[in-house]
Amino acid sequence: MSENNDQKFVYDFTEGNRDLKDLLGGKGANLAEMTNLGLPVPPGFTITTEACKVYLESGSEPVELRDEVTAHLDALERKMGKKLGQADDPLLVSVRSGAKFSMPGMMDTVLNIGLSDESVTGLARQADNERFAWDSYRRLIQMFGKTVLDVDGELFEDALDEVKAAKKVASDTDLDAADLKKVVKQFKKIVKAQTGRDFPQDPREQMDLAIEAVFNSWNTDRAKLYRRQERIPGDLGTAVNVCSMVFGNLGPDSGTGVAFTRDPASGHQGVYGDYLQNAQGEDVVAGIRNTVPLADLESIDKTSYDQLMHIMETLETHYKDLCDIEFTIERGQLWMLQTRVGKRTAGAAFRIATQLVDQGLIDEAEALQRVNGAQLAQLMFPKFDEGAKVEQIGRGIAASPGAAVGKAVFDSYTAVKWSRSGEKVILIRRETNPDDLDGMIAAEGILTSRGGKTSHAAVVARGMGKTCVCGAEELEVDTKRRRMTTSDGQVVEEGDVVSIDGSTGKVYLGEVPVVPSPVVEYFEGRMHAGADDADELVQAVHRIMAYADRVRRLRVRANADNAEDASRARRFGAQGIGLCRTEHMFLGERRQYVERLILADTDAEREDALKALLPLQKQDFVELFEAMDGLPVTVRLLDPPLHEFLPDITELSVRVALAESRKEPHENDLRLLQAVHRLHEQNPMLGLRGVRLGLVIPGLFTMQVRAIAEAAAQRIDAKGDPRAEIMIPLVGTVQELEIVREEAEQVIEEVRAQTGVDLKLALGTMIELPRAAVTAGQIAEAAEFFSFGTNDLTQTVWGFSRDDVEASFFTAYLEKGIFGVSPFETIDKDGVGALVRSAVEAGRATRPDIKLGVCGEHGGDPESVHFFHEVGLDYVSCSPFRIPVARLEAGRAAAESKGSDSR
């Protein structure tokens, strides 16, 4: 029940505007906006998201809502000159969901509300079309039964198929009025059998129940799954739009369609969309009948086509973006049912953003906000090798680009099951519906034999950045027998590997090899954006990246451990190395030296191991400093869990036992086993590692510091410009740092004296333990820089062992909504982020010139980059492949921050 009796819960379309999306949802706000623009929108009203929130919280609608709906319905009836469901000339309405953020197909819609056994005959007389009236009635019972009464939708489909089979026709449109009367009769029987009640004949009861069903649809499993996938908050609720019906199923001079002001797959300008004569809107979206291209409307109904083109231009200019439009033509009269800023592929997003700049509709700052790092990452995925020997088995509509390879599966359950067991799958359906969402998420790509660029599969796939080919009509999909048959009779069974190209629509049998994307080649320097043969997409990426680099404050470094990775990172735009993990330099043959060092019983044994490691380490750093000449290189001293450098205790025990049973010499293995038992840890991640290892094993860290210093001196002698920074890991107290720093400074001074080279090496630490974050002010007294190790900080703040919990219970936490996203993927702002923020403030209070960065995986996560900009870090560091993403998001964060300040 509402606590505010003055709160308004219902708005006429004439009362809202596009800025009221929080209150009216995207659909309602845009219907109001189009009404204000004078476009032909059927009259109606919107029930607000606030009403939905009250309903979801209390379990009942606000007490004021019924009276408000009644008042607006009365006004609508006066405007239309007819009453809801009246017998002779009934007003019919649609009840449609509409959340703030587009959730295509995830929530409920019911059309043709107001039809009953009595009013259907009045509609037939009024329209002079009996078939149309009974077709509309069967649609109402079918949608209402499934959506409102929770009847299994396949029961209706089967009943409809039986009538078509009896008449020996394939399409719904081949059924006449007598046939549809039979369908309605059968549908009503299904409702009575499944629910225990007759289909409601009172039109107001139909409308009220439909409104309640739309509210409930906010929390269906598929809606919650979609919100988790798209990171849409779960507390927004949905608005409900009640709109007077206009009919596209009145005959050949009527129809329905979806249009885009630009191609949502490529971004190219032109006439894009689908049209279906003698149909209602769900026929297009569901893909159950194959549409004709929107351009064909010009020859079908030129007047409506010309009007639509004018409206599309008006809307794109008004919204300054690609618009997705739903429309209906009723006996030659064009009606606009919806517009929204359209979902698009990653490539289209970059192209459209730069096109709109060139057209003077937006500026570069706005263009930067129109794209994001996730889209850029998609563009960096490989594509199919066009020169490879392939076996093409079909071709459909290129609905969402990408190169997807996997085993054919024919239902969502199998897609999820196989995916969880490590298989890559392609979900193949005749057409998808919202219940297929979990399978679409699990699959590498989606292939349908029906539908077009505006079908459910296409729209949802584009929103998720998932490869999709739709409308491959020559492929016959048999989901019951789990097979697909090509036009020449070749059968693809479930489990056979197929490849789909979402950029061309081509479908191949078997695995097609892939090649690097042109965007990666651009970042690698193998394609120049100014070259004549440069791809239009590369040009667009180049322009937006150049602007992002100009405006960003955050610098972007790389996590790289060798010269090869460092060189690639530099080509990708890295401004230094933020994390060189020296433990990666001790793998392979060098592992034996570290093992000898850890297990040494005497100073001499330890010194021998250190002497063997020193020249190897020095050469590593010489190569690294050369690759990153002139840029900072942060070298983290050895930080492995100790067990990574010790023999496996089980294998070693077996070896010793076998040797003893065979009476073979095993003194060395026995000595090693005793040492491993002595050093064995129950939880190595929280054991003898990081700074603790450096303090317990004399000479380990000083050897590394000497290698760094000598390598830097050698590069300076060679006229290089090394900028080394030494990072001490896992510090929990300033005293640890002070001891290591004192030893390091002594070594640096020794190298300076020996070489005569003036060395300037910064000394700092990782903040990766809660205590370090809490005492950052003290630690800053001994540290010239902090680098936040958010991987370990997340583990220690949450008490999670990453290697264990992600496999054991993270899936359940995500499904239950405890996590919106894994805290290892995107930084936990409220917990881990709060510690980062306080450590930044404390560190700068102690040392105003302290350099602050982050080197955990979060450094390349788009949402986390915005947080790091907000709290005032100087740089982020991430894997080389993520550098362009971090650069772009750092620019977006700066532009967004500037925009907020100006407002």
N, C-alpha and C positions, 0 to 999 in steps of 0.2 A: 504494500500500500504506500502511495506517495505521501511524504511528509509535507510537501509544499503544494497547498491547494491552488496557488496562483500559477503553477508550472503548466506550460502549454505542451501538449503531447502530440498534436496533429497540426500540420501545416499544409495549406493548399499549394499547388504547384506555383501559383502566382505570388506566394509569400516568401519563397526561399531564394537562394542563389548558390553559386558554386563554392563560396567560402564557408558554407555551413556543413561541410562533409562530416565533421564530428557529430553533429546533431541529426542530419538528414541522410547520412550515408552518401556514398559516391553517386549512386543511381538517382536518389531523390534530389540531391543538390544539383546534379547536371540536368535533370528534367526541368527543375525550376529555372536554371540558367537558360536553357533552350526556350522555355516559355517566355522569359523576359526578353529574349532576342527576337521574339515574334515568329519563331519557327512553328510549323504545324505539329503540335504535341497534343495528344488526346488529353482532355481534362482529367484531373485526379488529385489525390492528396497523399501525404507521407506521414506515417506514424514514426515518431523519433526513436533514436537509439536509447534515449533515456527511458522510454516506456519499456523497451526490451530489457534494460538493466533491472528495472523494478520487478518485472515478471520473473527474470532468472533468479533474482535474489530472494523473492518472497514466494514464488510459486503461483502467483496470481497477478492479473493485470492491474494497473492503477485504477482505483475506483472511478476516477474522472474520465478514463479512456472511452468507455462505452458512449457516454453522452457527447464527447467531442467527435467521435467517429460518426455518431448519428447526425450531428449538426453538419459535418462536412459532406456526408452522404446526401442529406437533404439538399444542400447547395448544389452538389453535382447533378442530382436528379432534375433540379430546376433548370440548370444550365443545359442539360441534354434533352429536356422535354419528355422524359420517360422515367419510370421507376424500376428499381432493381428487381429483376425477375418477374415483372408484371406479365399477365397472360397474353395480352394482345400484341404488345411491342416492347419486349423486355430490354431494360438496360443490363448489359453484362459487364463485369469488371475482371481484371486480372489482379492477383495478389502476389507481389514479387518481393524477394529479399533485396537488400542493398546495403552492405557494410561500408565503412569508410574506405577500406582497401578492397580492391577487386579480388573476388574469390570465385572465379568462373565455374559454375555448375556445382559448387560445394553446398549451397543452401537451396531452399525450396521455392518453387513457383507453382501457382495454380492459375490456369486460364479458364475463361468461360464461366466464371461464377455467376449464378443467377439462373442457370438453366435447370429445368425440372420437367417432369412428365407433362405438365400443363404448358409451361412457357416455350418448350421446344417447338410446339406447333405454331405458336404466335411468331416465333423467330422465323420459321419456314415461310409463313405468309408475308411477313414484313420484308424478307429478303427475296421473296419469290424464288426460293431455292431450297427444296426439301432436303436434298442430299447434304447441302452445307449445314443445315440446322442439326441433322442427326450426327454428322461428323463432329460438329462442335460438342454435342452432348456426350458422345462416346469419349472424346478427349477429356472432358471435365471429369467423368466418372473414373477414367483411368488415372489421371493425375491426382485427383482428390483421394482416390482409393489408396494409391501408393504413398502419397506424401502426407496426407492428413490422417488416414485410417490405418496406415502401416500394413497394407496388404502387399504380399509379394508381387512385384511388378511382372514377373514372368508368367503369372497366371493370366493376366490380361493379354500379354503378348501371345501366349499359346492359344487363347480363345480367338484372338484376331486371326492368327495363322490358320486356325481350323476353318473359319468362314472363308478366307481367301482360297484355301485348298479345295473346299467344297465347290467353289465357283471356278476353280482352276485359273486363278489370276495371281500375279506376283506382287502387285503394288496396292497400297491402300486406296489410291486414287481410282482404281478399277472397280471399286465397290460402289453400288448405287444405294439410294435411300433405303430400299427394302433390306438390302444386306446390312446396312448400318443399324437399322432397327433391331435386327437379330443380334448384332454385336452389343448394342446397348442392353438388350434383355439379358444376354449372357453375363455382361459386366455387372449388372445389378445383382444377379444371382451369386456371383463371386463375392461381392461385398457382403451380402447377407450371410453367406456360408462362413466367411472368414471373420466377420466382426459381430455377428449375432443381431445386427440391426440393418434396417433398410437404408439405402442411400438417401441422405437428407434432402427433402423437397423444399424446405424453407430457405430462400435465398440469403436472408440475413444470418441464419445459422451457418450456412456454407461459408460466408465471408468471415464470420467470427472465428470459426474453427480453423480456417486457412491462415488467418492472422496469427493465431496461437501456434500453429504448426511452423510458420516461418520463424517465430521467436525460438521455438524448440530446435529448429534446424541449426541454430548457431552452435549448439553443443553436440551435434552428431559426431560420430567417430571420424568420418571423412573430413568434416569441417575443422576439427581439432588437429587432425593430421596435416591438413593443408596449412593451417596457421603455424604449426611447428616448422614445417618445411620452409615457409616464407617469412618466418619470424614476425608474425603479426600478433600483437598482444591479445590475450584471451578475454580481456575484460571490456572490450569496446561495445559488444552487442551489435545487432543489425537493425536497421530501419526496415519498415514495411511500406511498400508503395502500392496504393490502390488506384488503378488506372482504368478508365473506361475502355472497353474492348474495341479494337478495330480489327477487321477480319481479312486475312490474306488467303483464306480458303473458300472464297466466294465464286471461284471459277478462273478461267484463263486470263481475265483482265485484273486479277488480284494476285498477290504473292508476298513473299517476305524475303528479307535478305540482311546480310551483314556487309558493311563496307569499311575500308580503311583509306584514310587520306594519303597514305603512302604504303608501300609494301612492308608489312611487319617482319618479313623474313630477310629482306635485303636492304630496305630503307629507300629504294628507288621510288621516284615519283611516277604516278600513273594511276590507272583505274584498277583498283584491287578489291576483291570481295567475291561473295557468292550470292546468287539469287535463285529462288525456287518458286515457280508459279503454283498457284492454288495450294498454298501451304500456310501453316502457322509457324511461329518462330522456333519452337523446339525441334521442328523437322530439320532445320538448317544446322543448329548447334549439335544435335544428336548424331547427325551424319547418316541417318537411316535411309535417306534418299539422296542420290548424288545431284548436286546443284549444277547450275551453269555459271560461267564466269560473269561477274558483274557487268562487264562490257557488253554482254549480249542483251542487257536490258534496253540498250539504245534502240535496237531493232524491235524489241517486244513492246516497249512503251516509251517512245522518245520524249514525250512531255514530262513524264515522271523522272526519266533519266536526266534530262537537262536541269530540272528542279533540284534533284539530288546532288548533281555536280556542283551547283551553285551553293547549296547548303553545306556541302563538304568543305568547300573553299572558305566559306564564312566561319565554320567551326574551327578549322585549322588556324586561320588567322587570329581568331578570338582566343583560342587556347594556346596558341604559339607552340603547337606540338602535333605529333601524329594522333589522330582521333580514330577511335573504334566506334562504329555507328551501327545501331540496329534500326531497321525501318520496316514498315509494312505498306503495301499498296492495296487499298480497298476500292475496287472498281474504278481504277484510274486516279484515286485520290491518295497522295503520298502523306504518310504520317511518320513522325520521328519518335521512336520508342525508347531510345537510350543513346547517350554518347559518353565516352570516357577517354582519358588519355590511354592510348592502346599499349598493350604489352608488345614487346618486340624482341627480336634476337639481339645478341650482343653486337654483331656486326652492324645491324640496322641502327642500334642505339648510337654508335659512333658516327656513322654516316649522316644520320638525321640531325644530330647535334651540330655538325659542321655545316650542313646544308642550311639550317635555320639561321646560323650566324651569317652566312653569305647572303641570305635573303633579307637580312636586317631585322628579323623577328626577335632574336635574342642576342646577347653579347657573349663573349668568351667565358665570363664567369658563370653564366647560366648554363652554357654548353658543358662546362666541367661538371656541373651538378646533375646533368642529364645522363651521365654514364657512371659506372662504378667499377671497383676492383674485381668483383666477381665476374663481371662481363669481360673485362680485359683478360682474366685468367682463362675464360672459355676460348677466347680468340687465340690463345697460345697453345691450345691442344693440337696434336697432329691431325692431318687430313689424309684421305686416301691417295695413294700413288696412282696418278692417272696413267702412268706408263706400264703398270703391272698387268700381267695376264689374268683376266677375270672372267667369270661366268655370270653374265647378267641374266636374271630370271624375271625381272619385272621393273616397272617404273610407276611412281605415283607423283604426288604433289610434294614439292620441297617445302615442308611446313616449318621445320626448325633445324638449323644447320648443325653439322658435326659429322664425325666419322665413327659409327658405332658398330661393334662386332660382338656377337654373343650367340649362345644357343637359343634356338627357337623355343618359346613357351607360349601357351595359348590361354592362360588364365593368370590372374593376379596372385592367387595363392601359391602357385608353382613358382612364379617369378620371385616372390619373397623367399620361399623356402630354398630354392637353388642359390639365390644371391647370398643368403646367410651362410651357406656352406662353401662359399668362395667362388661359385660359378658366375661368369658374366652371361647375361641373358638379354634377348630381344623379345619384348612383349608384343605378340601378334594377335590382333583382334579384328572382327569385322568393323566395329566402331567401339570406342571406349565410352564409358559413362563415369559419373563421379565415384562409383563404387570400385573402380579400377585404380584409384589414386595410389594405394600402397604398392601395387605392382608397377605402376609407372615410375614411382620413386626408386624402386629396387632395380629396375631395368637400365641397361646401357642406352637403350633407344626404344622407340615405339613405332610399329608398323600397322597401319589399318588399310583394309580394302575399300572402305567407304569414307565419305566425308572430304572436306576441303580445308583450306587455310583458316576457316572460321569454325571448324568443328571442335568438339570438346578436346579431343586428343591434341590438336594443333595449338589451341589457346593455352592449355595447361602446360604442354611441353615447352612452349616458348617462354612462359613465365618461369619455369624451373631451369631453363637452359639445357633442356634434354633434347637429344637428336630425335627427329620425328619425320616419318614419311606417311602421308595420308592418301586415301583415295586411289590405291593401287588396284584398279578394277580388274585387271587381267589376272590377279591372284585370287583364287577361291579359298577362303578361309573356313575351315570346318573345325570349330572349337570343340565339338563333342567328340570327334574322332582324333583330335589333337594333330591336325595336319593342315598343310597348305598345298594347293595344287596350282601349278603354273599353266599358262595358256596352251602350252604344248604337251600337257599331261604329266610333267615331272612332279613328283611328290616330295615335299619337305616335311619330314616327320619331326615331332617334338624331340629336341636334343641335337638336331642337325645345326651346324654353325651357319649363320647368315650374317651378311654385312649390309648396312643401310647408310646411304649418303644423304643427309638432310639438306645438303646444299644443291643437289641435282635431282633428288627424288629417286635415284637408281637403287635397285635392290639386287644383291649378289648372293650366290651360293658360295659358302666357304669363307675363309678369312682373307680379306684384302689387306695387303701391306700398307703401312702409313708412312708419310713423310712429314718433315717439320712444317708448321704453318708459316705463311709469309710474314705474319706479325713477329714470330720468333726470329725469322731471318732478318727482319728489320732491326730488332733489338741487338742481334748478333753483329750487325754491320754488313750483312751480305746483301741487303736491299736498301737502297737510298730513297727516301721519301720524295726527293726532287727528281728522280729519274723518270724518263718518259714511260718506262714499262712498269713503274711502281703501281701496285694495286690501289684502287680508289680507297679501299679500307685502310691500307697502310698510310695513305696520305692523311686520312681522318685521324687515325691513332697518333700519328706524328704531331699534328697540329694541337690536339688536346693534351698530349704529354708535354709538349713544349710550354704550353700555358701553365700546366700544373707545376712544372719545374720552376717557372718564373715566380709563382706566387707562394709556393710552400715554404714554411719555416723549418719544419722537421727535415733534417738530413737523413739519408738512407744509406746504411752500410750493409755489408754481407756477413753471413756466417760462412766462413770458408777456412779450410785447414791445409790447403796446399796451393801451389802456384797456379795449377790448371784451373781450379775452382775460382781462385782470386781473379785470374785474367778474364774468365767468363763473366764473373760478377761485375767487373769494371766495364765490360762491353754493355752489360745490361743497365749501366748507370750508377753502380755503387760508388759511394763517396768515401770508401774506406772499408776496413774489416772491423766489425763490431765484436766478433767472437771467433778466435782461432782456438779450437779445442785441441790442446797438445796431446791429450790421451790418444787421439786418433793417429798420432805420429808414432805410437809405440806398438802398433799392431804388426802382425806378420813376423818376420825374422827378428825384429827388435824386441818382441815380447820376452824373449829369453833373458835379455839384459835387465829388464824391470823385475822379472821373477828372481833373478840372482840378487838384485838390489834389495828386494823386500825380504828375502830369506837369508841374507848375509848374517853370519854369526860374528864376524870380526870387522874391524875398521878397514883392514886391508882388502877383504872381499868386497866391501861396499865401495871403496875407492876405485877398485878395478872396474866394477860395473859402471860407475859414474864416468870414468875416463873413456870407456867404450861408447857411452851415449853422447858425450859432449860434442864431438865433431859431427855426428849424425844430426843432432839437434841444430847445431850452428848452420849447417848447409840448408836445412829446412827453412830456417828463418831468412837466410840470404836470398833464397828463391822467392819467398813470400814478399820480402821487402822490395825486391826488384819488380815483381808483378804489380805491387801497389805503390810504386815510387811516388812520393809527394802527397800520399794520402795516409791517414792514421790506420794503424794496425794494432788492434787490441788482442794481446796474447794472454789467454787464460792458462795459468800454471796447472799442472797435472791434477785432474779431478775425476778419477774413475772410482766407482765402488771397488773396494780392494779385491773382491772375488773375480773381477774381470781379468786380473793378471795372475791369478793362481790356478793351478790345475783343478779340474773337477774332482771333488772329494770322493765321489762314488767311483768314478773311473780309476782313480789312483788307488783306492782301497782294493778294488778287484785285481788290479795289476800286482799289488803287493801280495795279496792272498794267493794268486796263481803262482807267483814266483816262489813263495814259501812252500806250496804244495809240491812243486817240482824240484825243490831244493836248488833253485837258481840264484845267482848273486842278485841282491836287490837293496844293497846298503843305501844308495842314492835315493831310490824311490821311498824307502822307509824313512829316511831323514826328511824328505820332502813331505811325506804324509804327516809326520809329527808336527812339522811347521804349519801345514795347512790346518790341522786340527787346532793348533794354538791360535791361529789368526781367524778361524772360521767365525762368521757372524750370522745371527738369526735374521737380521734386517740390514743388509749391506748398504742400502741407500741412506740409512741414518747412522752409518758406522764410521769406520776409519777411512775417510776420504777428504778431498779438498785440503783446506789449510791444516786440518788435523794430521793428514798424511805427511805434509811438509814439515810439521813440527816434530813428528815422531821419528821420521827417517832422516837423519842428518845428511845434509849435502844435496838432497833431491831438488829442492827449490833453488838453491844457490847455483846448482849446475845449469838449470834452465835459464836463470837470470843471466849467468855468464854467457850462455849460448846466444841469448837475445842481444846482449850488449856487444859481444864480439862481432856478430852478424851486422849489427847497425854500424859499428866502426868500419867494417870492411866495405859496406855500401857507401859510406861517406868518403872513404879513400878513393872509391871508384867514381866519385862525383855524383853519387846518387843522393836522394833525399828521403831517408827512412824516417818514419814517424811512429816509433814503437811506443805502445802503452802496455804496461805489465799489470795483469789483473789477478788478484788473489781470491780464490773461490771459497765459498761456504763459510764465510766469516760470521760469527755470531756475537763477538765481543771485540771492542776496539783493541784490547790487549793482544789478541791473536795477530791482528793486523800490524800493530806496532812492532812486534818481534820480527815478523817476516820483512817488514819494510826496512828495519834497521839492518838486517842481514843483506837485503837486496842492495841498499844504498852503498854498503861497504864493497860488495862485488863490483858494482858499477864504477865506483871510484878506482878500484884496482885496474879494471879494464881501461878506464880513462888514462890512468898513469902509464900503463903498459903500451898503449897504442898512440898516445898523444892526441887523441881525437876527443873533442868536446862533446860529450854525450848528454842529451836531454831526454830522459825516459820518464814518462809519467807513471805514477804508481797509484792504483786504485783497487776497488773491490767489487765483487758481485753482491747484490742485495737479494738473497734467495731464501732467507730464513726469517720468520716473523720477528724474532728478537733483533735481528739486524735492522729490520724496517723500523721497529719501535725505538731503537737506540741510534737511529741514523745520524742524529745531531752529534753524538759522541764519535761515531765512526768517521764522520766527515773531517774530524780534526787530523786524521792520519791518511785520508784518502783524497786524491786529486780528482777522482771521478767515481761515479757509481754506474754500474750496469745492472739493471734489474733482471734477474734470472727467473722469469715468471713461470717457467715449467716447474721448477722445484718449489717456488714460492706457492704455487697453486697446490702442489702435493702437501706441503707442510701446513698451509692454512686450513685446508679441508680435511687433512688426515687421510688422504687418498694415496694409495700406491697405484700410479698410472697404469703400469703394466698389468695389474690385476683387475682394477675396478671397471675399466672400460669394457672388458669382456664379460664381467660378471653381473653388474647391475645397472650400468649406464643406460642401457636400452629401456629398462623398466622405468628409470627416473625420467627419461625423455617422454615416454608414453604417458606417464602419470602427470606430466607437466611440472614436475619438481625442477627440472632444467628446461629452459627454452632451447638451450644449445649447450654442448659440453663446455665446462669451464676451461678445458685444455685447448679448445678451439677458439673461443672468444673470451676475453678476460672478464672475470667476475668483478664487476665494478663496485658492488656493494661490500665485498669482503676483501679479496686480493687487491682490488683497485683502491680501496680506502687506505690500505697499508702503503701502496705506492705513492698515493697523494701525500700522506703525512710524512713519508720519508723524503720526498722531494722538498717539502716545506722545511723540514728540520735540517736537511743537508745544506740547503741554500742559506738558512739562517746562520749556520756555523761558518760556511765557506761560500760566499756569494758567487764566486767564479767557478764553482764546481761544475764539471761536465756530467750530464745525466743522459743515460740511454737505456735501451732495453734490448736484450738479445735472446729472449725466449721465442718460441714459435709464434707468440702473439704479435711479434714485430712485423709479420707479414699478413696478419688478419685485418681485413678492411675496417670492421667496426672497432677493433682494438686500437688501430692507428689513430682514429679520431679521439679516443680517450687519451692516448699518450700526447697528442697535440694539446688537448684541453688542460692536462695537468702540468704542461710546461717542460717535457723532456726535450733534449737537444737533438736526439736522433733515435731511429729504430734500426734494428739489424735483423736480417732474415735470410733465408736460403736464396741463392742466386736467382732461381726461377721466379721467386716472389718479389724481387726488387721492383720491376715495373709496376706491380700492383701497389706496393707500398708508396712508390713515388706518386702515383695517381691519387691514392687516398690521402696522402699528406697534403697534396694540392687542394683536394676537395675539402679537407678539414680547415685549411687556411681560408679558402673562399667562403665557406659556410660561416666560419667565425667572424670574418669581416662583414658578411651580410647581416649577421645577428647584431654586431656592434652598431652598424649604420641604422638599424631599425630602432 
